Amino acid sequence: MEEKLINFIKGEYLDDDDIVITKDTKLISSGLIDSFSLVSLQTYIEREFGKRIPAPKITAESFDTVGQMIEIINQF
Amino acid sequence: MRLGFLFISFLAGSLIIYWTLPNQKSRTVFLGLASLIFILLADKLAGRIVVVLTIYTYFFSVLIEHSKFKSLYHKISVAGIVLLLAFFKYMGFLDKYIHSVTHFFMQNPAHPFEKILVPLGLSYITFRYISYLTDIYWGINKKTDIYTLLFYGGLFTTFLSGPIDRYERLEKQINVFRIYFKKDFVYEGFERITIGLFKKFVIADWIGYIINNINSDPGGHSLGVRAVVLFGFSIQLYMDFAGYSDIAIGASRLFGLKIMENFNSPYTKPNISQFWRSWHISLSDWIRDYLFFPLSKYSENKIWLLIIVPIISMGLCGMWHGSEMKFAVWGMYHGAGLSFFQFWSIWKRKNKSLKKFTETKSFNFFSIIITFVFVTIGWLFFR
């Protein structure tokens, strides 16, 4: 799950191959991706992992790192 | 003033009873019922609507939680609440248009909707109940009993001007044996109320007093003076609204409750997206969760996602503020701003040197000014 999410984020939102993303990299608070990207991230998670995460659970604070995303995905 | 006196009396009286009750459950029931009495005294029609709406929401919450047809009941329940809101909010405004049509067919037709007034707090309670029902449907929270629902929807400290807090957040606070009284509740509550009163009655009202005279004769003043007045209006609006939110948050704190923040220095944000994450936060979060995200799922088409969805969502957000067309235009103006910001972000991501340039302090300062000017010009539609 971690690898898939990182690959999706790199391919979809980051047009710079030099940026290294790990499980703990701050994505939104550091400005790497903007909060509008969360919509397509929600769609990707539903399609790829079959988990429908409700919008109130997908915030700039709760989805700031891949690790946090995995934690929330596992709750549903 | 009468409403202010009623609020202060209720706050004092209910605080004494609240803290003498033995457990949180009885306090929640008490606050729910006390809030209903407050609303009935403030506006009888609003009180009756709160009763009907609470029973309606409770009934559908049971159906959504237990029925096989969750999706159907969710849609019906939300549609009913939206229709109720739309009826009170827009029928008075639409009356003149309806009258124009009926006048064509008959002489001197009646004005059946002319005197419809929006009941107090209706915009807030309807949005709270929609989020409550949707969160049950999404599995975020379980349904509660009708008294706790009344407490959530009608809590008198937040009924008139928000914030539109979520049930999930409040439930965590009240689902305890008892909130133990702390002196900090009094300090924090009164400090916040004082800040709110200062923002509202000193800053906002004084600015309003100064600029109202100029506003009454805009043609008689230079563009520079009118620009200063618009700047003043921008500050007045923020202080007015943030002041009311402070009073609501402070008054709730006296009961040991922590209501969500509604403003976070919105005029210091470097882009319109961040502005909306710090201006009327409870409403913008609501729009994001229950309009923006669901609408975005209809299509992956870029035009839909980047242009149409922000404009529709913010247009509806504008309509929530009032029935006149100017509010919808104001909302769509912000939707267009958010749309532009998304394109700008994509362009910035693809252009390394531009990205580097935008990370400088001077660009950040420039962005704050531009965002403030954009928002302030938007208030022209709002006035």
Chai-1 contact restraints between the chains, C-beta under 6 A:
chainA,res_idxA,chainB,res_idxB,connection_type,confidence,min_distance_angstrom,max_distance_angstrom,comment,restraint_id
A,D15,B,R349,contact,1.0,0.0,6.0,A-B,restraint_1
A,D15,B,K350,contact,1.0,0.0,6.0,A-B,restraint_2
A,D34,B,S345,contact,1.0,0.0,6.0,A-B,restraint_3
A,F36,B,Q342,contact,1.0,0.0,6.0,A-B,restraint_4
A,V39,B,S296,contact,1.0,0.0,6.0,A-B,restraint_5
A,P54,B,W138,contact,1.0,0.0,6.0,A-B,restraint_6
A,P54,B,I140,contact,1.0,0.0,6.0,A-B,restraint_7
A,A55,B,D289,contact,1.0,0.0,6.0,A-B,restraint_8
A,A55,B,F293,contact,1.0,0.0,6.0,A-B,restraint_9
A,P56,B,D289,contact,1.0,0.0,6.0,A-B,restraint_10
